[in-house]
């Protein structure tokens, strides 16, 4: 993984010291909240419903054990003993005191972390596939390119005050695990007719108030030209993106209103001027960055292939873990292990100080000192020899994180909702807990198979409800919290936006509504191989609407 150079170290330390002085002046009254607000947002500090919230960047979702231990230390020392992992591969602390934030930033800097550009109208944390560099289906490890983009975009003088926040995601696999079609810019690794690896570029995706699937603006951009092409896109957006209405300021609106052909032509014109200049990436620089992501020292594959059925005889919990929480590794004898932060009835994405410390120990002992934060609000040990799986599982069980439920109905995404967020209309966390408890039975979960539920407490869609197989959106009507239910969303390469089925229902009614939809799916599926989303595509939204609301 990438290590800070001298510039990175000095830059982050100076920013932390600068913000410490700004906090001092805010506390003393020299700075009003009006003047302090843009300064704190530049450092990832939000003012939420009950307290400040600090969002810490985890570039392309990669963490070391030392960094995870520091997050645990911060949670214990300055917060309430836990942290929240997000769909943007970041981590949030929900209860820091303002006077403690400078110390937190200094602690983060000591392990090569920061909170810069986790807020504001700038290029946010660059995200990618949480199995990057390990997945068997990968064309190329996208993390070196993500790191180059991070360096290019950090405090970019031209793009620090864009019309609106800007998000970039990339995947090195044809199987999209980074939701690239729902980002301002999405990059998918591809291969030219001559065998050269480059990038397919998608622009104008996004969720929130106006969900849109991104559109392809370039079929193939070589590595060496990528930064120039990205800069061309940002220049066009910065020049023409709306600044008079924040609800229409994202690049998706610009692409929609002006048309892909018009925007594509403007990007091409900018690219023609930039190409061959200072943004060209020489092979030597690519090799230097690639060196940070070299393979660890893998062990030889065992003589006998790993057999789940044989390994988990008489232990159904371990069998579920092996079935649901492993991803195929490109190296024989290895797997990637997902640690579910969704224990039955738990708060999605939360981990306690003790759990984070234990997970850091697991990464150090079994995964070459490396961890990943996933878009599903889980954690990943990317490189695990199969001979250690039993030990890892037993240690996860001891910290109450051994649930084998990744990808099933209880592995929900949920934003913090009205329990924390000042923008929310409704609660998300209690609803997720109620659904998890309703579908806790392992037999029921196994019968339902792959099924993604995503919950947002407001239209800003931090819980990605638009792309849930079943999506739940909190709304408010005459002082009552209600929930709209959507069906048919998909955040993969088969990108789809869910269909709203009808009127909102109360929180008490949501688990029953999910029960109706899943019972209908089980009754209608053609075989056990037909997943919920496959059945939806065959049956259509009207059939599910009738089940939920009747023909009236």
N, C-alpha and C positions, 0 to 999 in steps of 0.2 A: 504494500500500500504506500501511498505517497507520504513523503516526509518533508516537513518545512525546510526551505533553504534559509539563508541569512536574511533575505528580503522579507519572506513570509513572517519569520519570527519577530523582526523589528516592527513590521507593519502592524501586526496584531497587538503587540505589546503597547505600541504608541496609541492605537485606537482605544485600548482598555484604559490607559492613563488619561486620555482626553475625555472619555466619558465619565471617569471618576470625578474630574473637575466639574463637569456639567451637572452631575448628580449633587455634588456639594453645593453648587449655586442654586439648584432647585430647592433643596432642603432649607437653605438659608433665606430663601425668598428673593434672591437676586434674579432668578428666572421664573416667570409665570408658567403655568401649565400650557398656555397657548404657545409660548416660545420653546418650551421644553419638549413638547409633543413630537415635532419632526426630528429632534435630536435623539430621543429615546427610540423612536421607530427605526432610525438608521442603525440602531444597535439591538434590534430584535425585541424591544421591551414594549409590551402592550399594557393598556389599562383595561382590565376585564370587569366583569360584573361586581366582583367582591374584592379583587386584589390585582396586583400586577401579574403579568405572565411573561416569562422569558422564553423565547424560542431559540434553540441552539441549532446551528447548521451541522448536518452530517453529510458532507458532500458524497454524492452517489451512494449513500447509505452505508458506507464502510467505516467500521470502528475497530480499534485495537482493544485489547483487554485493559490496558492502562487507561484508555479513554472511558471505557465503561465503568471502571472503578472510580474515576473522577466524577462521573455523572451520579454514581451512588453516593459518593461523599457529599456532593452538592445537595442532593435530595435529603440527606440526613442532617446536614449542618444548617442549611438555609431554607429548606422547604418543610414539607410534612411527611417525609420519609418515603416518597415515591416520585416517579417521573412518568410522563405520558409520551408514548411514541406515536408519530403521526403518519398520515398517508403520504406526506411529502418527504418521508425518510428523515424527518427531523425529530427532535425531542423537546418537550416543553415542561417547564416548571411552573406550576399554577399559583404558588403562594410565596414568592420571594418578597422580602421587604425592600423598598427602594434603596435604603442605606446599605443593604448587603450586595446589591447588584455589582458594584465595582469589584468587590472581593470575588464574586462568582466569575466575572469575566477574567480576572487575573488567574484564578484557578484553571479555567478553561484554556487560557493561553499557555499555561505550563505543560499541557498535554496536546498542544497543536490543535486547539478548537476555538471557536468564536461564535458570535451571534450576528455577524455582519451580513446584510442583505437577506435576512430572513423576514424582512418587512419592507414596506415602502414601494414606490413606483420604479422598481429597478429589476434587473435580472435576478431572480430568486435562486435558491439552492438547486443545482443541476441534479436530476434524478435518473436512475437507470434500473435495469433488472437486478433484483436482489440476489440472483444466482449468477451474476456476471463473472466471467472467468472460470466458472465451474460447470455450467450447464452443458449437457451432452449435445444439445441441439443448437449450440452457438456457432455462428459464422465467425465472429471475432469478439474478443473481450472489449466491451465498450468503455471500460473505466479509464484507460489512458486518454481517450478522446474527451471523456467527461471532465477529466482533470485539466486538459488544455482549455476547454471551454470555461471552466471555473476560473482559471488564471486570467484568461482574456476578459471575462465579464466582471471580475472583482473591481469595484470602483472605477469602471470604465467612464472616462470623463464625459463622453457623449451620451451615455445611456443610464446615468444615475438618477435622472428625473424624467422618466418616460410618461406617456399619457396615463398609463396604468401599470400595475405589476405584470411581470413577464416570466413565463415558466417554460423551461426546456427539459425534455425527457428523451432518452435514447435507449435503444435496445440492440443488442448484437445478435439476436435470434429472430427467426421468422415468426416464432410464437411470442406474441407481445405480452410481456409481464410488467410493462411499465406504463401502460395506458397512453402510448405516444400520440394517438389520434385525438386525445382530449387535452392537449397542451397547446400553448401559443406556437411553439415549434416542436415538432416530433421528428426524431431521426431513427430510421431503421436501416441496419446494416444490409447491404445487398452486394451482388457480384455482377460485374459488367460482362458483356459477351466475350471479352478477352481474358476473363478470370481475375480482373482487378477488383479488390474489395473497396467499396465506397459507401455512400449514404443516400438513401431515399429521403427527401425532405418534404415534410407535411406542415402546413401552416393553418392557423385559424381555428384550432380546436379549443374546446373549453366547456366547463359546466356552469354552475351558478344560475343566475336569473335567465340567461338565454343559452341553453346548452346547444352546442354545435359539434359535429364531427369534422375534424380537420381535413383539408384537401391537399392533394399532392401538388407541389409547385415545382419540384425537380425530381426526375427519375433516378439520376445518378450524379453525385458530387464526390470527386476523389478526396481522400484524406487531406492532401496538401492544399486544396482549395476551400476546405470547409469553413474556416474562420472568415475568409473573405465573403463567402456566401451568406453566412450568418450575419455578418456586419451589414451586408447589403439589405437583408430583410429588416434588421433593426433600424437602419437609416430611413427606409421607406415608412415604417410604422411611426417612428419618432416625428417624421415630417408631416404625415397626413392623419395620424390617429387623433381622434377627437379628445379635446381637453375641456369642453364645455359641459359634458355630462358623463359622470363617472360610470353610469350604467351602460354607456355606449362607447367606452374608451378602449376596450380590449381589441386586439388585432382581429379577433373573429368577426367583430362588427365591421371593421374596415374591409375585410375580405368579402363579407356578405354584401355590403352596400356597393362597393366598387367593382366587385367581380374578380374571380381568380385570374382571369386572363389579363385584366388591367394591372392588378398588383404584381402578377408574375412578370409582366413586361417591364415594370418599373424596377423590380428586383434585378432582372437581367441587365438592365442598363447600369445600375449601380455596381453590380458584380463585374461588368466589363471594365469599369474604371479601377476597381480595387484589385482585381486579379493580377498576379505577377508583381505585387508590391510588398509592403512590409508585413502583410498578414499571411503571406505564403509560409507554409510550415516546411522547413528543410528536413530531410531524412534524419539528420543528426539529432534534431530536437525531438522528433517522434521516437527515435531509439532511446534517447535519454529518459523520456517520460515512460516509455514501455518498460524500461529497466526497473522502475518502482513496482511494477505489477508482474514481475517474473514468478514463475511457478514455485511453490514451496518444495521442499524435499520429500516428495511422495514416497511411500513405502511400496515395495513390490506387491502386486495383487496376490491374495491368498490362492492356494491351489484349488480350493472348493468354493464355488460361487455361493453368495449369500442367499439363503432360502428362508423367506419370511415365515412360511407355514411351519417349517422345522424349528426355527429359532424361537417361535412364540407359542409352542405347544403348551396348553394348560394355563395361559396367561392372556386373557382377552384384552386387557388394557394395553399390554405391550404389543399385541397383534394390531390393535387399532393405531397405535403410535407408528409402527413400522409401515402400515398400509397408507396412512394419510399424511404423515409428516416428513417423508423422505422424497428427495428429488434426484433424478438420475444424474450422475456425475460423468464428465468426459473421461475420467481416469478410472480404469478397472480397479475394483476393490474399495472405491470411495463413493460416498453419497453426500448430498447437502441435507442438513437436518434443520427443519423449521421448528422453532420453539414457540408454541402457541401462547400468546398473551391473552387468551380467551378461555380461562378456566370456566367451567359451567357456573353461571350466575355471577361471574366476575365483571369488572369494568374493562371493556375492550381497550387494549393498548397500554394499560397501566402496568408498571412493575415496581415492586418495593425495593428499598435499599438492599435488603438481604438477597432478594432475587437477582438484582443486577450484579451484585458482588459474586454470587454463585455462578451466574452465567459467564462473567469475566473469567472465572477460574476454569470453567468448561472450555472456553475458547482457547485459553492458554495451554491447557493440557491436551486437548483433542483436535483443535482446528487451526493450528499454526498461528495462534494469537490473533485470530481475525473473526470479526462478527459483521453481520449486515442487519440493517433495519429494512423491513419490507413495506411495500405499499399497502399490505393488508394489516398493518399495525402489529406485526409479529417480529421476531428476531430469528436470525439464521446463523447456523454454524456452517460455513460454506464447504469446508474440506474435511470430512470425517471418514476415517477408515472404518469399514463395516465391523471390524473386530471389537470396536469400542462402543457399539450402539447400546448394548445392554447396560454398560456402566453409565453412559450418559442418561439413558432413560431412568434408571434408578435414582440418579442424583436429581433429575428434574422432578420426579415424583416427590422427593423429599422437600422440595420448595414449592410444591403444589402447581407445577407447570408441566406436568407430564401428559396432559390431555392430548389424545390423538384425534384431533378434530379439524385439521387444516382443510379448508375448502368445503366443509359441510355447513349445515344450517346454523350451527352455533358459532362459527368462525366469522362473526359479524364485524363490519366496519361501523364505527359510530363516532361522530364528532362530540366534543364536550357538552354541547347543547346548553340549555338554560341553567344548568347547574353551575356553569362558569362564564359563559359567553354573553357579553352585553348585546350582541346582535341577534341572538337566538329568539325564536318565538315559542319553542317547546323543548321539553326535556328529551334527551336521546339516551342517556346512560340507563335510567331505570327501565326504559322500554327494551333495550338490548338485554338487560338482565332477565326481564320477564319472559322474553322469547327464548332465551337460552335455557331457563328453567323449564319452560313448557316442553321443549324438545330435547331434554337432557338424556332420555333413554337411548343407550347406544344402538339398540335394535332399530329404533325409529330413525335415527340419524343415518344408519347404514342403508336402510330401505330408501331413504330420500336421495342419497348419494351427493353428487356435487351440486351445491346450491348456495349462491352468494346473496346475502341480505346486507344492504347498506342503508344507514340511517343518518339523516341530516336534521339538525334542529332549526334550520332556516333555509331560505332560498339560495344562500351563498354556496351551499352544497359541499361543505368541507367533508361530509361523510360520503360523498360521491353517489348519492342515492339514484341519480339519473342512470347510472350504469350497473346498478344491482339487478340481478335476475328478479329479485323483488326489492324495490326501493321504497323507503318510507321517508316522507318529508313532513316535518313539523310546521304547522301553520297556526295562526291565532285568529279566532273569529268571536267577536263580542266578549272578549276576555276569557275564552275557553281554548285550551290547547287541543288541537285536532291534528290528525295525521292523514295525508294523502298517500295512497298506495299506487305504485307504478309496477309494471311487470314487463320483462323483456329487454332490460338493459344489458349491455355487454361491454366491458372495458378492454377486451382483447383485440387481436387483429381483425376480428369479425365485429367491429365496433357498432353499437346500436344504443339509441336513447330510449329508455323505458316509456311505456304508454300509461298515462294516468287513467285509472279504471273508473273513478267517480268521486263522489263527495268524500270529505274527510270523515274519519271515525275517531272516537275517543281512545285514549291510551288503553283503557280496559278492554276495548273491542279489538285492538290490533292483534294480540295472539290468536284470538278466535278467527280473525280474518286470514291470518297466515295458515292456520289449520285448514280452513276451507280450500284455500288455493293449493296447498300441498296434497290434501286428500283428493282433489280433482285431478291433479297431475298423476298421482299413483293409479287412479281408476282409469285414466285415459292413455297412459303410456303404452307403446306397442311392445316394449320389452324392457328389461332392466338396463339395457345399454342406452336407452333413450333418456337423456338427462332432462331436468326441468326446462332449461333454456331451449333444448331441441324440441321438446313437446310444445312449448309456447310458439315457436316458429311454425310448427305444423298446424296448431289449432287456432292461433290468432287471439288477439286481445278481447274481441267480443265474447268468446267462450268463457274466459276467465272473469270478465265483468259480470256476466250473467250469474256465475257461481257466487260471486261476492254480493251482488246487489239485487239479483232477480231480474226478470224481464221487464218489470215496470219502470 
